[in-house]
Amino acid sequence: MTAEIILASASPRRRELLEQMGLAYLVRVAEVDESVLVSESPVDYVRRVAAKKSQQVWQSSDHRKSGSRVIIAFPYYQLIPA
């Protein structure tokens, strides 16, 4: 099985970083409200938004049906078991 990287972001900088590393990837932009919640720490914000993006992309992914495992939302990995 070939590993795939799925970028759940429209960030051109993240694309650039993956390309500089020579990694192949798919872009699946998640439509998530990225507003900071009142009294939310930066770490909590990043974790919440990354989790929402990864969940949204996973729910719309064919990988769910294939039983493969996907890790997305770097640096806060979201491992979705098969």
C-alpha atoms as a printed R data frame, in Angstrom:
   type eleno elety resid chain resno       x      y      z
1  ATOM     1    CA   MET     A     1   0.000  0.000  0.000
2  ATOM     2    CA   THR     A     2   1.316  3.444 -0.917
3  ATOM     3    CA   ALA     A     3   1.078  6.117  1.759
4  ATOM     4    CA   GLU     A     4  -0.710  9.299  0.796
5  ATOM     5    CA   ILE     A     5  -0.522 12.731  2.280
6  ATOM     6    CA   ILE     A     6  -3.780 14.620  2.257
7  ATOM     7    CA   LEU     A     7  -3.442 18.334  2.909
8  ATOM     8    CA   ALA     A     8  -6.674 19.646  4.415
9  ATOM     9    CA   SER     A     9  -5.632 23.235  3.872
10 ATOM    10    CA   ALA     A    10  -5.570 25.825  1.125
11 ATOM    11    CA   SER     A    11  -2.311 27.229  2.492
12 ATOM    12    CA   PRO     A    12   0.193 27.887 -0.293
13 ATOM    13    CA   ARG     A    13   3.015 27.771  2.280
14 ATOM    14    CA   ARG     A    14   2.113 24.232  3.381
15 ATOM    15    CA   ARG     A    15   2.025 23.144 -0.272
16 ATOM    16    CA   GLU     A    16   5.422 24.747 -0.813
17 ATOM    17    CA   LEU     A    17   6.898 22.906  2.184
18 ATOM    18    CA   LEU     A    18   5.614 19.527  0.972
19 ATOM    19    CA   GLU     A    19   6.966 20.208 -2.525
20 ATOM    20    CA   GLN     A    20  10.379 21.223 -1.135
21 ATOM    21    CA   MET     A    21  10.501 17.857  0.660
22 ATOM    22    CA   GLY     A    22   9.649 16.109 -2.605
23 ATOM    23    CA   LEU     A    23   6.454 14.624 -1.200
24 ATOM    24    CA   ALA     A    24   3.417 13.831 -3.300
25 ATOM    25    CA   TYR     A    25   0.143 15.013 -1.793
26 ATOM    26    CA   LEU     A    26  -3.525 15.573 -2.454
27 ATOM    27    CA   VAL     A    27  -5.323 18.773 -1.501
28 ATOM    28    CA   ARG     A    28  -8.762 18.421  0.046
29 ATOM    29    CA   VAL     A    29  -9.686 21.833  1.396
30 ATOM    30    CA   ALA     A    30 -11.928 21.646  4.432
31 ATOM    31    CA   GLU     A    31 -14.515 24.384  4.915
32 ATOM    32    CA   VAL     A    32 -14.088 25.037  8.634
33 ATOM    33    CA   ASP     A    33 -14.743 28.180 10.652
34 ATOM    34    CA   GLU     A    34 -11.256 29.212 11.767
35 ATOM    35    CA   SER     A    35 -12.381 31.963 14.128
36 ATOM    36    CA   VAL     A    36 -10.634 32.000 17.487
37 ATOM    37    CA   LEU     A    37 -12.980 31.291 20.386
38 ATOM    38    CA   VAL     A    38 -13.067 33.643 23.374
39 ATOM    39    CA   SER     A    39 -10.308 32.758 25.870
40 ATOM    40    CA   GLU     A    40  -8.957 30.019 23.563
41 ATOM    41    CA   SER     A    41  -5.200 29.490 23.819
42 ATOM    42    CA   PRO     A    42  -3.159 29.295 20.608
43 ATOM    43    CA   VAL     A    43  -2.459 25.596 21.209
44 ATOM    44    CA   ASP     A    44  -6.135 24.808 21.813
45 ATOM    45    CA   TYR     A    45  -7.068 26.790 18.704
46 ATOM    46    CA   VAL     A    46  -4.649 24.856 16.476
47 ATOM    47    CA   ARG     A    47  -5.743 21.510 17.902
48 ATOM    48    CA   ARG     A    48  -9.450 22.304 17.486
49 ATOM    49    CA   VAL     A    49  -9.186 23.589 13.922
50 ATOM    50    CA   ALA     A    50  -6.836 20.764 12.843
51 ATOM    51    CA   ALA     A    51  -9.186 18.161 14.319
52 ATOM    52    CA   LYS     A    52 -12.226 19.692 12.589
53 ATOM    53    CA   LYS     A    53 -10.410 19.847  9.251
54 ATOM    54    CA   SER     A    54  -9.155 16.278  9.505
55 ATOM    55    CA   GLN     A    55 -12.581 14.971 10.510
56 ATOM    56    CA   GLN     A    56 -14.309 16.804  7.665
57 ATOM    57    CA   VAL     A    57 -11.832 15.575  5.061
58 ATOM    58    CA   TRP     A    58 -11.956 12.034  6.445
59 ATOM    59    CA   GLN     A    59 -15.761 11.945  6.337
60 ATOM    60    CA   SER     A    60 -15.730 12.909  2.662
61 ATOM    61    CA   SER     A    61 -12.852 10.577  1.767
62 ATOM    62    CA   ASP     A    62 -12.853  7.291 -0.123
63 ATOM    63    CA   HIS     A    63 -10.129  6.152  2.303
64 ATOM    64    CA   ARG     A    64 -12.829  5.512  4.900
65 ATOM    65    CA   LYS     A    65 -14.265  2.781  2.717
66 ATOM    66    CA   SER     A    66 -10.923  1.226  1.792
67 ATOM    67    CA   GLY     A    67  -9.883  0.555  5.384
68 ATOM    68    CA   SER     A    68  -6.649  2.507  5.026
69 ATOM    69    CA   ARG     A    69  -5.190  4.669  7.753
70 ATOM    70    CA   VAL     A    70  -4.652  8.365  7.281
71 ATOM    71    CA   ILE     A    71  -2.566 10.773  9.314
72 ATOM    72    CA   ILE     A    72  -3.317 14.421  8.715
73 ATOM    73    CA   ALA     A    73  -3.262 17.728 10.563
74 ATOM    74    CA   PHE     A    74   0.479 18.059 11.179
75 ATOM    75    CA   PRO     A    75   1.851 18.970 13.721
76 ATOM    76    CA   TYR     A    76  -1.081 17.625 15.702
77 ATOM    77    CA   TYR     A    77  -1.507 14.204 14.162
78 ATOM    78    CA   GLN     A    78  -4.981 12.793 13.814
79 ATOM    79    CA   LEU     A    79  -4.731  9.023 13.392
80 ATOM    80    CA   ILE     A    80  -7.931  7.522 12.092
81 ATOM    81    CA   PRO     A    81  -7.928  3.753 12.610
82 ATOM    82    CA   ALA     A    82  -9.129  1.416  9.876
